Structures are given as structure tokens and as C-alpha cells.
Amino acid sequence: MVDVISARVDEETRRRMKRQPHINWSEVIREAIADRLRREERRKVDPADLKEAAEITDALRAPSPGWDSTEEIRRWRDRR
């Protein structure tokens, strides 16, 4: 069985693609997908590790009570 997928590209990219009619764009996309799958499969990353990393990243992004980034930047600039 073969599945059909679609991809959106911006107008400029589509215009440039049309100037290269000798290229089989479906094949280019298939090769890109296959290449990405090979790279991901080689990484052998545990999904649980990815989830943990995402949670840590989210925690680091959370605001720190009592700390103002604007004040910190000003403090460092004033030291110059």
C-alpha cells in the first residue's frame, strides 16, 4: 500500500521549483524523508529521555520569582 501526503511551500519556493522541471520533486521529498528517518533511527533516543528533557527545558523557561531580567541586563551594562 502507498500513502499519499502533501506538503505546502511558499510561493517563492514554488516559483523556483517550476524553473527546474527536470527535477522529480516527489522523489526529492521521499529521499529527504528517508534520510531523516535513518538519522533519527541511528540516534536511538529513548522517548522517555526526550520527554524528561522537554520538561526540564520548560522548567528552565518558567519565570524566576524575584528576578528581573531587565534589571540584570542593566546591572551588567552599568559595570562596563
Residue frames as a rotation matrix with the C-alpha (Angstrom) as fourth column:
MET 1
0.582 0.813 0.000 0.00
0.813 -0.582 0.000 0.00
0.000 0.000 -1.000 0.00
VAL 2
-0.600 -0.721 0.346 1.23
0.727 -0.672 -0.141 3.51
0.334 0.167 0.928 -0.80
ASP 3
0.280 0.648 -0.709 0.08
0.822 -0.543 -0.172 6.56
-0.497 -0.534 -0.684 1.11
VAL 4
0.002 -0.200 0.980 -0.14
0.705 -0.695 -0.143 9.99
0.710 0.691 0.139 -0.43
ILE 5
0.095 -0.009 -0.995 0.96
0.834 -0.545 0.085 13.02
-0.543 -0.838 -0.044 1.55
SER 6
0.579 0.059 0.813 1.02
0.592 -0.716 -0.370 16.68
0.561 0.696 -0.449 0.64
ALA 7
-0.191 -0.685 -0.703 3.41
0.915 -0.384 0.125 19.46
-0.356 -0.620 0.700 1.53
ARG 8
0.886 0.459 0.065 2.96
0.458 -0.845 -0.275 23.21
-0.071 0.274 -0.959 1.45
VAL 9
-0.307 -0.952 -0.021 5.65
0.927 -0.304 0.220 25.53
-0.216 0.048 0.975 0.14
ASP 10
0.050 0.296 -0.954 5.63
0.179 -0.942 -0.283 29.29
-0.983 -0.156 -0.100 -0.10
GLU 11
0.896 0.443 -0.020 5.02
0.080 -0.206 -0.975 30.99
-0.436 0.873 -0.220 -3.44
GLU 12
0.437 -0.810 -0.390 8.67
-0.884 -0.468 -0.018 31.90
-0.168 0.353 -0.921 -3.98
THR 13
-0.441 -0.587 0.679 9.81
-0.472 0.795 0.381 28.31
-0.763 -0.153 -0.628 -3.44
ARG 14
0.275 0.636 0.721 7.11
0.372 0.621 -0.690 27.01
-0.886 0.459 -0.066 -5.77
ARG 15
0.904 0.017 -0.427 8.12
-0.337 -0.584 -0.738 29.53
-0.262 0.812 -0.522 -8.45
ARG 16
-0.019 -0.994 -0.112 11.75
-0.966 -0.010 0.259 28.42
-0.259 0.113 -0.959 -8.17
MET 17
-0.304 -0.026 0.952 10.73
-0.102 0.995 -0.005 24.75
-0.947 -0.099 -0.305 -8.30
LYS 18
0.708 0.668 0.229 8.82
0.185 0.138 -0.973 25.36
-0.681 0.732 -0.025 -11.53
ARG 19
0.615 -0.564 -0.550 12.05
-0.783 -0.521 -0.341 26.65
-0.094 0.641 -0.762 -13.08
GLN 20
-0.580 -0.799 0.159 13.55
-0.787 0.600 0.147 23.18
-0.213 -0.039 -0.976 -12.52
PRO 21
0.417 0.899 -0.132 11.05
-0.904 0.394 -0.166 20.91
-0.097 0.188 0.977 -14.33
HIS 22
0.098 -0.459 -0.883 13.66
-0.483 0.754 -0.445 18.18
0.870 0.470 -0.148 -14.79
ILE 23
-0.873 -0.401 0.278 13.68
-0.413 0.305 -0.858 17.52
0.260 -0.864 -0.431 -11.02
ASN 24
-0.094 0.816 -0.570 11.25
0.244 0.574 0.782 14.94
0.965 -0.065 -0.253 -9.68
TRP 25
-0.378 -0.068 0.923 10.16
-0.675 -0.662 -0.325 16.82
0.633 -0.746 0.205 -6.56
SER 26
0.749 0.649 0.131 8.22
-0.587 0.559 0.585 13.86
0.307 -0.515 0.800 -5.21
GLU 27
0.591 -0.618 -0.518 11.43
0.480 0.786 -0.391 11.83
0.648 -0.017 0.761 -5.29
VAL 28
-0.384 -0.730 0.566 13.33
-0.054 -0.594 -0.803 14.65
0.922 -0.338 0.189 -3.58
ILE 29
0.075 0.518 0.852 10.77
-0.916 -0.302 0.264 14.66
0.394 -0.800 0.452 -0.77
ARG 30
0.919 0.250 -0.305 10.81
-0.158 0.942 0.296 10.84
0.361 -0.224 0.905 -0.48
GLU 31
0.176 -0.944 -0.281 14.62
0.503 0.331 -0.798 10.87
0.846 -0.001 0.533 -0.21
ALA 32
-0.422 -0.306 0.854 14.55
-0.440 -0.754 -0.487 13.65
0.793 -0.581 0.184 2.39
ILE 33
0.513 0.688 0.514 12.04
-0.815 0.203 0.542 11.74
0.268 -0.697 0.665 4.50
ALA 34
0.851 -0.237 -0.469 14.03
0.226 0.971 -0.080 8.50
0.474 -0.038 0.880 4.23
ASP 35
-0.162 -0.972 0.168 17.25
0.269 -0.207 -0.941 10.33
0.949 -0.108 0.295 5.16
ARG 36
-0.216 0.148 0.965 15.63
-0.786 -0.613 -0.083 11.92
0.579 -0.776 0.249 8.20
LEU 37
0.828 0.556 0.074 14.24
-0.506 0.684 0.525 8.58
0.241 -0.472 0.848 9.32
ARG 38
0.499 -0.730 -0.468 17.71
0.458 0.680 -0.572 6.99
0.736 0.071 0.673 9.03
ARG 39
-0.433 -0.700 0.568 19.26
-0.099 -0.590 -0.802 9.77
0.896 -0.403 0.186 11.11
GLU 40
0.107 0.566 0.818 16.56
-0.921 -0.254 0.296 9.55
0.375 -0.784 0.494 13.78
GLU 41
0.924 0.269 -0.271 16.79
-0.190 0.940 0.285 5.76
0.331 -0.212 0.920 13.96
ARG 42
0.129 -0.959 -0.252 20.59
0.391 0.282 -0.876 5.95
0.911 0.015 0.411 14.36
ARG 43
-0.282 -0.222 0.933 20.20
-0.585 -0.732 -0.351 8.28
0.761 -0.645 0.076 17.32
LYS 44
-0.175 0.306 -0.936 18.29
0.469 0.862 0.195 5.61
0.866 -0.404 -0.294 19.27
VAL 45
-0.825 -0.037 0.564 16.96
-0.387 -0.689 -0.612 8.17
0.411 -0.724 0.554 21.71
ASP 46
-0.692 0.593 -0.412 14.63
0.719 0.619 -0.316 6.87
0.068 -0.515 -0.855 24.36
PRO 47
-0.118 0.725 0.679 11.29
0.355 -0.608 0.710 8.73
0.927 0.325 -0.185 24.14
ALA 48
0.695 0.341 -0.633 11.22
0.694 -0.090 0.714 8.92
0.187 -0.936 -0.299 27.94
ASP 49
-0.247 -0.867 -0.433 14.54
0.861 -0.401 0.311 10.80
-0.444 -0.296 0.846 27.84
LEU 50
-0.689 0.058 0.722 13.10
0.487 -0.700 0.522 13.22
0.536 0.711 0.454 25.29
LYS 51
0.402 0.912 0.087 10.08
0.454 -0.281 0.846 13.82
0.795 -0.300 -0.526 27.49
GLU 52
0.490 -0.291 -0.821 12.30
0.834 -0.116 0.539 14.45
-0.252 -0.950 0.186 30.51
ALA 53
-0.629 -0.770 0.104 14.48
0.757 -0.577 0.306 16.86
-0.176 0.271 0.946 28.53
ALA 54
-0.350 0.590 0.728 11.38
0.391 -0.614 0.686 18.76
0.851 0.524 -0.016 27.39
GLU 55
0.679 0.623 -0.389 10.12
0.583 -0.137 0.801 19.01
0.445 -0.771 -0.456 30.98
ILE 56
0.054 -0.753 -0.656 13.50
0.884 -0.270 0.382 20.32
-0.465 -0.600 0.651 32.17
THR 57
-0.760 -0.312 0.570 13.54
0.598 -0.679 0.425 22.87
0.254 0.664 0.703 29.35
ASP 58
0.128 0.900 0.416 10.02
0.409 -0.430 0.805 24.01
0.904 0.067 -0.423 30.25
ALA 59
0.661 0.080 -0.746 11.02
0.750 -0.098 0.654 24.39
-0.021 -0.992 -0.125 33.91
LEU 60
-0.377 -0.891 -0.254 14.05
0.834 -0.445 0.326 26.47
-0.404 -0.089 0.911 32.94
ARG 61
-0.631 0.198 0.750 11.86
0.483 -0.656 0.580 28.75
0.607 0.729 0.318 30.83
ALA 62
0.405 0.853 -0.329 9.48
0.798 -0.154 0.583 29.42
0.446 -0.498 -0.743 33.72
PRO 63
0.346 -0.248 0.905 9.82
-0.220 -0.959 -0.178 32.86
0.912 -0.138 -0.387 35.31
SER 64
-0.344 -0.530 -0.775 12.00
0.730 0.369 -0.576 33.01
0.591 -0.764 0.260 38.41
PRO 65
0.735 0.674 -0.079 10.27
0.562 -0.540 0.627 34.80
0.380 -0.505 -0.775 41.28
GLY 66
0.765 -0.380 -0.519 12.15
0.243 -0.577 0.780 37.87
-0.596 -0.723 -0.349 42.46
TRP 67
-0.365 -0.922 0.132 14.42
0.464 -0.057 0.884 38.06
-0.807 0.384 0.448 39.40
ASP 68
0.746 0.574 -0.338 14.00
0.047 -0.551 -0.833 40.69
-0.665 0.606 -0.438 36.72
SER 69
0.281 -0.658 0.698 15.96
0.918 0.395 0.003 40.15
-0.278 0.640 0.716 33.52
THR 70
0.641 -0.003 0.767 15.77
0.408 -0.846 -0.344 43.85
0.650 0.534 -0.541 32.64
GLU 71
0.901 -0.318 0.296 17.41
-0.430 -0.553 0.714 44.81
-0.064 -0.770 -0.635 35.93
GLU 72
0.539 -0.723 0.433 20.09
0.326 0.653 0.684 42.16
-0.777 -0.227 0.588 35.47
ILE 73
0.357 -0.374 0.856 20.95
0.915 -0.044 -0.401 43.37
0.188 0.926 0.327 31.98
ARG 74
0.793 -0.025 0.609 21.12
-0.029 -1.000 -0.004 46.96
0.608 -0.014 -0.794 33.22
ARG 75
0.850 -0.485 0.206 23.41
-0.234 0.002 0.972 45.91
-0.472 -0.874 -0.112 36.07
TRP 76
0.316 -0.755 0.575 25.84
0.723 0.583 0.369 44.19
-0.614 0.299 0.730 33.68
ARG 77
0.420 -0.126 0.899 25.80
0.744 -0.518 -0.421 47.10
0.519 0.846 -0.124 31.25
ASP 78
0.921 -0.037 0.387 26.49
-0.214 -0.879 0.427 49.58
0.325 -0.476 -0.817 34.04
ARG 79
0.705 -0.695 0.139 29.56
0.203 0.386 0.900 47.56
-0.679 -0.606 0.414 35.05
ARG 80
0.468 -0.537 0.702 31.25
0.879 0.198 -0.435 48.30
0.094 0.820 0.564 31.73
